Amino acid sequence: MADENIAQKVGGFAADAGVDTVADTQINNVVDALASHLPGGSLIDGVLKTGIDLAANNAINAELGKFGGVFGQHPAEPPAQS
């Protein structure tokens, strides 16, 4: 039997990926702008982007996990009790 929630999971993943991508792009633009003003900023911008993107994605995932419907239940949210 096919997973009954596959459409919901795919929709949730797509919504999550879309929000993460937009946030990552904005974060990377800010880090690039700041790094360009720091001596040696180009040496650390990759590390900053990775760390900040990870923290932002974790925060986004935690927030999206609070919503039902199209976002589904996120790993950040404990499973519902029966």
KEVO-952270 format. One record per atom (N, C-alpha, C, CB): x, y, z; atom name; residue number from 1. Coordinates in steps of 0.1 Angstrom, whole numbers, padded with zeros to 4 digits, m for minus. Last residue first. Glycine has a CB too. Example, Ala and Ser with C-alpha at 12.3 -4.5 7.8 and 13.67 -1.06 7.14 Angstrom:
+-------+-------+-------+-------+-----+
!  east ! north !    up ! atomo ! num !
+-------+-------+-------+-------+-----+
!  0128 ! m0022 !  0071 !     N !   2 !
!  0137 ! m0011 !  0071 !    CA !   2 !
!  0129 !  0000 !  0079 !     C !   2 !
!  0141 ! m0006 !  0057 !    CB !   2 !
!  0132 ! m0057 !  0078 !     N !   1 !
!  0123 ! m0045 !  0078 !    CA !   1 !
!  0132 ! m0033 !  0078 !     C !   1 !
!  0113 ! m0045 !  0090 !    CB !   1 !
+-------+-------+-------+-------+-----+
END
This chain:
+-------+-------+-------+-------+-----+
!  east ! north !    up ! atomo ! num !
+-------+-------+-------+-------+-----+
! m0015 !  0095 !  0200 !     N !  82 !
! m0028 !  0088 !  0196 !    CA !  82 !
! m0036 !  0087 !  0208 !     C !  82 !
! m0025 !  0075 !  0189 !    CB !  82 !
!  0004 !  0124 !  0195 !     N !  81 !
!  0000 !  0113 !  0204 !    CA !  81 !
! m0013 !  0108 !  0200 !     C !  81 !
!  0000 !  0118 !  0219 !    CB !  81 !
!  0025 !  0133 !  0168 !     N !  80 !
!  0012 !  0135 !  0175 !    CA !  80 !
!  0009 !  0122 !  0183 !     C !  80 !
!  0000 !  0137 !  0165 !    CB !  80 !
!  0060 !  0137 !  0172 !     N !  79 !
!  0049 !  0131 !  0166 !    CA !  79 !
!  0036 !  0132 !  0174 !     C !  79 !
!  0051 !  0116 !  0164 !    CB !  79 !
!  0074 !  0170 !  0175 !     N !  78 !
!  0073 !  0156 !  0180 !    CA !  78 !
!  0060 !  0150 !  0174 !     C !  78 !
!  0072 !  0156 !  0195 !    CB !  78 !
!  0090 !  0188 !  0150 !     N !  77 !
!  0078 !  0187 !  0158 !    CA !  77 !
!  0077 !  0173 !  0163 !     C !  77 !
!  0065 !  0192 !  0150 !    CB !  77 !
!  0111 !  0186 !  0133 !     N !  76 !
!  0113 !  0195 !  0145 !    CA !  76 !
!  0101 !  0193 !  0155 !     C !  76 !
!  0115 !  0209 !  0141 !    CB !  76 !
!  0101 !  0172 !  0112 !     N !  75 !
!  0109 !  0165 !  0121 !    CA !  75 !
!  0111 !  0173 !  0134 !     C !  75 !
!  0122 !  0161 !  0115 !    CB !  75 !
!  0067 !  0183 !  0107 !     N !  74 !
!  0081 !  0184 !  0105 !    CA !  74 !
!  0089 !  0176 !  0115 !     C !  74 !
!  0085 !  0199 !  0105 !    CB !  74 !
!  0038 !  0176 !  0091 !     N !  73 !
!  0044 !  0175 !  0104 !    CA !  73 !
!  0059 !  0175 !  0101 !     C !  73 !
!  0040 !  0163 !  0112 !    CB !  73 !
!  0026 !  0200 !  0066 !     N !  72 !
!  0027 !  0186 !  0073 !    CA !  72 !
!  0034 !  0187 !  0086 !     C !  72 !
!  0035 !  0177 !  0064 !    CB !  72 !
!  0021 !  0221 !  0051 !     N !  71 !
!  0035 !  0220 !  0056 !    CA !  71 !
!  0037 !  0206 !  0062 !     C !  71 !
!  0038 !  0231 !  0065 !    CB !  71 !
! m0006 !  0220 !  0044 !     N !  70 !
!  0004 !  0218 !  0034 !    CA !  70 !
!  0018 !  0216 !  0039 !     C !  70 !
!  0004 !  0230 !  0024 !    CB !  70 !
! m0015 !  0210 !  0077 !     N !  69 !
! m0019 !  0213 !  0063 !    CA !  69 !
! m0008 !  0210 !  0053 !     C !  69 !
! m0024 !  0226 !  0061 !    CB !  69 !
!  0001 !  0228 !  0103 !     N !  68 !
! m0004 !  0216 !  0097 !    CA !  68 !
! m0006 !  0218 !  0083 !     C !  68 !
! m0017 !  0211 !  0104 !    CB !  68 !
!  0030 !  0243 !  0118 !     N !  67 !
!  0018 !  0244 !  0110 !    CA !  67 !
!  0014 !  0230 !  0105 !     C !  67 !
!  0020 !  0254 !  0098 !    CB !  67 !
!  0053 !  0239 !  0130 !     N !  66 !
!  0042 !  0242 !  0139 !    CA !  66 !
!  0029 !  0243 !  0131 !     C !  66 !
!  0044 !  0256 !  0146 !    CB !  66 !
!  0073 !  0236 !  0111 !     N !  65 !
!  0068 !  0224 !  0118 !    CA !  65 !
!  0056 !  0226 !  0127 !     C !  65 !
!  0079 !  0217 !  0126 !    CB !  65 !
!  0080 !  0261 !  0106 !     N !  64 !
!  0071 !  0255 !  0096 !    CA !  64 !
!  0065 !  0242 !  0102 !     C !  64 !
!  0078 !  0251 !  0083 !    CB !  64 !
!  0098 !  0265 !  0128 !     N !  63 !
!  0086 !  0273 !  0126 !    CA !  63 !
!  0076 !  0266 !  0117 !     C !  63 !
!  0089 !  0287 !  0121 !    CB !  63 !
!  0118 !  0246 !  0123 !     N !  62 !
!  0111 !  0246 !  0135 !    CA !  62 !
!  0097 !  0254 !  0134 !     C !  62 !
!  0119 !  0252 !  0147 !    CB !  62 !
!  0127 !  0255 !  0098 !     N !  61 !
!  0121 !  0242 !  0099 !    CA !  61 !
!  0113 !  0241 !  0112 !     C !  61 !
!  0132 !  0231 !  0099 !    CB !  61 !
!  0137 !  0280 !  0105 !     N !  60 !
!  0126 !  0279 !  0096 !    CA !  60 !
!  0119 !  0266 !  0097 !     C !  60 !
!  0131 !  0281 !  0081 !    CB !  60 !
!  0158 !  0272 !  0122 !     N !  59 !
!  0148 !  0280 !  0127 !    CA !  59 !
!  0135 !  0280 !  0118 !     C !  59 !
!  0152 !  0295 !  0129 !    CB !  59 !
!  0174 !  0257 !  0104 !     N !  58 !
!  0168 !  0251 !  0116 !    CA !  58 !
!  0157 !  0259 !  0121 !     C !  58 !
!  0179 !  0249 !  0126 !    CB !  58 !
!  0180 !  0278 !  0086 !     N !  57 !
!  0172 !  0267 !  0081 !    CA !  57 !
!  0166 !  0259 !  0093 !     C !  57 !
!  0181 !  0258 !  0073 !    CB !  57 !
!  0196 !  0294 !  0103 !     N !  56 !
!  0184 !  0300 !  0097 !    CA !  56 !
!  0175 !  0288 !  0093 !     C !  56 !
!  0186 !  0309 !  0086 !    CB !  56 !
!  0218 !  0277 !  0108 !     N !  55 !
!  0210 !  0282 !  0119 !    CA !  55 !
!  0196 !  0287 !  0114 !     C !  55 !
!  0217 !  0293 !  0127 !    CB !  55 !
!  0227 !  0274 !  0081 !     N !  54 !
!  0223 !  0262 !  0089 !    CA !  54 !
!  0214 !  0267 !  0101 !     C !  54 !
!  0235 !  0255 !  0095 !    CB !  54 !
!  0234 !  0300 !  0075 !     N !  53 !
!  0224 !  0293 !  0067 !    CA !  53 !
!  0218 !  0281 !  0075 !     C !  53 !
!  0229 !  0288 !  0053 !    CB !  53 !
!  0255 !  0305 !  0093 !     N !  52 !
!  0242 !  0313 !  0094 !    CA !  52 !
!  0231 !  0306 !  0086 !     C !  52 !
!  0245 !  0327 !  0088 !    CB !  52 !
!  0274 !  0286 !  0084 !     N !  51 !
!  0269 !  0286 !  0098 !    CA !  51 !
!  0256 !  0293 !  0099 !     C !  51 !
!  0279 !  0292 !  0107 !    CB !  51 !
!  0278 !  0293 !  0057 !     N !  50 !
!  0274 !  0279 !  0061 !    CA !  50 !
!  0267 !  0279 !  0075 !     C !  50 !
!  0286 !  0270 !  0060 !    CB !  50 !
!  0286 !  0320 !  0059 !     N !  49 !
!  0274 !  0316 !  0051 !    CA !  49 !
!  0269 !  0302 !  0056 !     C !  49 !
!  0276 !  0316 !  0036 !    CB !  49 !
!  0310 !  0317 !  0073 !     N !  48 !
!  0298 !  0325 !  0079 !    CA !  48 !
!  0285 !  0321 !  0072 !     C !  48 !
!  0301 !  0340 !  0077 !    CB !  48 !
!  0325 !  0303 !  0055 !     N !  47 !
!  0322 !  0297 !  0069 !    CA !  47 !
!  0310 !  0304 !  0075 !     C !  47 !
!  0334 !  0298 !  0078 !    CB !  47 !
!  0326 !  0321 !  0034 !     N !  46 !
!  0320 !  0307 !  0032 !    CA !  46 !
!  0316 !  0301 !  0045 !     C !  46 !
!  0330 !  0298 !  0025 !    CB !  46 !
!  0339 !  0343 !  0045 !     N !  45 !
!  0325 !  0344 !  0041 !    CA !  45 !
!  0319 !  0331 !  0039 !     C !  45 !
!  0324 !  0352 !  0028 !    CB !  45 !
!  0366 !  0343 !  0051 !     N !  44 !
!  0357 !  0337 !  0061 !    CA !  44 !
!  0342 !  0337 !  0057 !     C !  44 !
!  0358 !  0345 !  0074 !    CB !  44 !
!  0380 !  0354 !  0031 !     N !  43 !
!  0385 !  0342 !  0036 !    CA !  43 !
!  0375 !  0335 !  0046 !     C !  43 !
!  0398 !  0344 !  0044 !    CB !  43 !
!  0368 !  0378 !  0026 !     N !  42 !
!  0366 !  0367 !  0016 !    CA !  42 !
!  0371 !  0354 !  0021 !     C !  42 !
!  0373 !  0371 !  0003 !    CB !  42 !
!  0378 !  0394 !  0046 !     N !  41 !
!  0365 !  0389 !  0047 !    CA !  41 !
!  0362 !  0378 !  0037 !     C !  41 !
!  0355 !  0401 !  0044 !    CB !  41 !
!  0402 !  0407 !  0048 !     N !  40 !
!  0402 !  0392 !  0048 !    CA !  40 !
!  0388 !  0386 !  0048 !     C !  40 !
!  0410 !  0388 !  0060 !    CB !  40 !
!  0387 !  0434 !  0062 !     N !  39 !
!  0400 !  0429 !  0057 !    CA !  39 !
!  0400 !  0414 !  0058 !     C !  39 !
!  0412 !  0436 !  0064 !    CB !  39 !
!  0353 !  0439 !  0051 !     N !  38 !
!  0363 !  0435 !  0062 !    CA !  38 !
!  0376 !  0431 !  0056 !     C !  38 !
!  0356 !  0424 !  0070 !    CB !  38 !
!  0336 !  0444 !  0031 !     N !  37 !
!  0341 !  0456 !  0039 !    CA !  37 !
!  0351 !  0452 !  0050 !     C !  37 !
!  0329 !  0463 !  0045 !    CB !  37 !
!  0328 !  0420 !  0022 !     N !  36 !
!  0335 !  0429 !  0013 !    CA !  36 !
!  0341 !  0441 !  0020 !     C !  36 !
!  0326 !  0433 !  0001 !    CB !  36 !
!  0312 !  0410 !  0042 !     N !  35 !
!  0326 !  0405 !  0041 !    CA !  35 !
!  0334 !  0414 !  0031 !     C !  35 !
!  0325 !  0390 !  0035 !    CB !  35 !
!  0288 !  0424 !  0038 !     N !  34 !
!  0296 !  0426 !  0050 !    CA !  34 !
!  0310 !  0422 !  0048 !     C !  34 !
!  0290 !  0419 !  0062 !    CB !  34 !
!  0280 !  0413 !  0013 !     N !  33 !
!  0281 !  0427 !  0015 !    CA !  33 !
!  0290 !  0431 !  0027 !     C !  33 !
!  0268 !  0434 !  0016 !    CB !  33 !
!  0279 !  0385 !  0020 !     N !  32 !
!  0288 !  0390 !  0009 !    CA !  32 !
!  0291 !  0405 !  0011 !     C !  32 !
!  0282 !  0387 ! m0005 !    CB !  32 !
!  0259 !  0386 !  0039 !     N !  31 !
!  0272 !  0381 !  0043 !    CA !  31 !
!  0282 !  0386 !  0032 !     C !  31 !
!  0273 !  0366 !  0044 !    CB !  31 !
!  0237 !  0394 !  0023 !     N !  30 !
!  0241 !  0402 !  0034 !    CA !  30 !
!  0256 !  0399 !  0038 !     C !  30 !
!  0232 !  0400 !  0046 !    CB !  30 !
!  0236 !  0372 !  0005 !     N !  29 !
!  0238 !  0386 !  0000 !    CA !  29 !
!  0243 !  0395 !  0011 !     C !  29 !
!  0225 !  0392 ! m0006 !    CB !  29 !
!  0230 !  0351 !  0022 !     N !  28 !
!  0243 !  0351 !  0015 !    CA !  28 !
!  0246 !  0365 !  0009 !     C !  28 !
!  0242 !  0341 !  0003 !    CB !  28 !
!  0204 !  0359 !  0030 !     N !  27 !
!  0215 !  0358 !  0040 !    CA !  27 !
!  0228 !  0359 !  0033 !     C !  27 !
!  0214 !  0345 !  0048 !    CB !  27 !
!  0190 !  0356 !  0006 !     N !  26 !
!  0191 !  0369 !  0013 !    CA !  26 !
!  0202 !  0369 !  0023 !     C !  26 !
!  0177 !  0372 !  0020 !    CB !  26 !
!  0194 !  0329 !  0001 !     N !  25 !
!  0198 !  0339 ! m0009 !    CA !  25 !
!  0200 !  0352 ! m0002 !     C !  25 !
!  0188 !  0340 ! m0020 !    CB !  25 !
!  0181 !  0317 !  0023 !     N !  24 !
!  0196 !  0315 !  0021 !    CA !  24 !
!  0201 !  0325 !  0011 !     C !  24 !
!  0198 !  0301 !  0015 !    CB !  24 !
!  0154 !  0325 !  0019 !     N !  23 !
!  0162 !  0329 !  0031 !    CA !  23 !
!  0177 !  0328 !  0029 !     C !  23 !
!  0158 !  0322 !  0044 !    CB !  23 !
!  0149 !  0311 ! m0004 !     N !  22 !
!  0148 !  0325 ! m0004 !    CA !  22 !
!  0156 !  0331 !  0008 !     C !  22 !
!  0133 !  0329 ! m0003 !    CB !  22 !
!  0154 !  0284 !  0005 !     N !  21 !
!  0161 !  0290 ! m0007 !    CA !  21 !
!  0161 !  0305 ! m0007 !     C !  21 !
!  0156 !  0284 ! m0020 !    CB !  21 !
!  0135 !  0281 !  0025 !     N !  20 !
!  0149 !  0280 !  0028 !    CA !  20 !
!  0157 !  0286 !  0017 !     C !  20 !
!  0153 !  0265 !  0030 !    CB !  20 !
!  0111 !  0283 !  0010 !     N !  19 !
!  0114 !  0292 !  0021 !    CA !  19 !
!  0129 !  0293 !  0024 !     C !  19 !
!  0105 !  0290 !  0033 !    CB !  19 !
!  0114 !  0260 ! m0006 !     N !  18 !
!  0112 !  0273 ! m0012 !    CA !  18 !
!  0116 !  0284 ! m0002 !     C !  18 !
!  0098 !  0275 ! m0017 !    CB !  18 !
!  0116 !  0239 !  0012 !     N !  17 !
!  0128 !  0242 !  0003 !    CA !  17 !
!  0126 !  0256 ! m0003 !     C !  17 !
!  0129 !  0231 ! m0008 !    CB !  17 !
!  0090 !  0240 !  0023 !     N !  16 !
!  0102 !  0242 !  0031 !    CA !  16 !
!  0114 !  0246 !  0023 !     C !  16 !
!  0105 !  0229 !  0039 !    CB !  16 !
!  0075 !  0234 !  0000 !     N !  15 !
!  0073 !  0247 !  0007 !    CA !  15 !
!  0085 !  0250 !  0016 !     C !  15 !
!  0060 !  0246 !  0016 !    CB !  15 !
!  0085 !  0208 ! m0005 !     N !  14 !
!  0086 !  0219 ! m0015 !    CA !  14 !
!  0085 !  0233 ! m0009 !     C !  14 !
!  0076 !  0217 ! m0026 !    CB !  14 !
!  0078 !  0194 !  0018 !     N !  13 !
!  0092 !  0195 !  0014 !    CA !  13 !
!  0094 !  0207 !  0005 !     C !  13 !
!  0097 !  0182 !  0008 !    CB !  13 !
!  0050 !  0196 !  0016 !     N !  12 !
!  0057 !  0202 !  0028 !    CA !  12 !
!  0071 !  0204 !  0025 !     C !  12 !
!  0055 !  0193 !  0040 !    CB !  12 !
!  0045 !  0182 ! m0007 !     N !  11 !
!  0041 !  0196 ! m0006 !    CA !  11 !
!  0048 !  0203 !  0005 !     C !  11 !
!  0026 !  0197 ! m0004 !    CB !  11 !
!  0054 !  0157 !  0001 !     N !  10 !
!  0061 !  0163 ! m0010 !    CA !  10 !
!  0058 !  0178 ! m0010 !     C !  10 !
!  0056 !  0157 ! m0024 !    CB !  10 !
!  0036 !  0151 !  0022 !     N !   9 !
!  0051 !  0152 !  0025 !    CA !   9 !
!  0058 !  0159 !  0013 !     C !   9 !
!  0056 !  0138 !  0026 !    CB !   9 !
!  0012 !  0151 !  0008 !     N !   8 !
!  0014 !  0161 !  0019 !    CA !   8 !
!  0029 !  0162 !  0022 !     C !   8 !
!  0007 !  0157 !  0032 !    CB !   8 !
!  0016 !  0129 ! m0008 !     N !   7 !
!  0014 !  0142 ! m0014 !    CA !   7 !
!  0016 !  0153 ! m0004 !     C !   7 !
!  0000 !  0143 ! m0020 !    CB !   7 !
!  0019 !  0108 !  0011 !     N !   6 !
!  0031 !  0112 !  0002 !    CA !   6 !
!  0029 !  0126 ! m0004 !     C !   6 !
!  0032 !  0102 ! m0009 !    CB !   6 !
!  0002 !  0097 !  0029 !     N !   5 !
!  0006 !  0111 !  0031 !    CA !   5 !
!  0017 !  0116 !  0022 !     C !   5 !
!  0010 !  0113 !  0045 !    CB !   5 !
! m0001 !  0070 !  0024 !     N !   4 !
! m0013 !  0079 !  0022 !    CA !   4 !
! m0009 !  0094 !  0023 !     C !   4 !
! m0023 !  0076 !  0032 !    CB !   4 !
!  0021 !  0051 !  0006 !     N !   3 !
!  0020 !  0060 !  0017 !    CA !   3 !
!  0009 !  0070 !  0015 !     C !   3 !
!  0033 !  0067 !  0020 !    CB !   3 !
!  0006 !  0022 ! m0008 !     N !   2 !
!  0013 !  0034 ! m0009 !    CA !   2 !
!  0011 !  0043 !  0003 !     C !   2 !
!  0009 !  0042 ! m0022 !    CB !   2 !
!  0008 ! m0012 !  0000 !     N !   1 !
!  0000 !  0000 !  0000 !    CA !   1 !
!  0009 !  0012 !  0000 !     C !   1 !
! m0010 !  0000 !  0012 !    CB !   1 !
+-------+-------+-------+-------+-----+
END
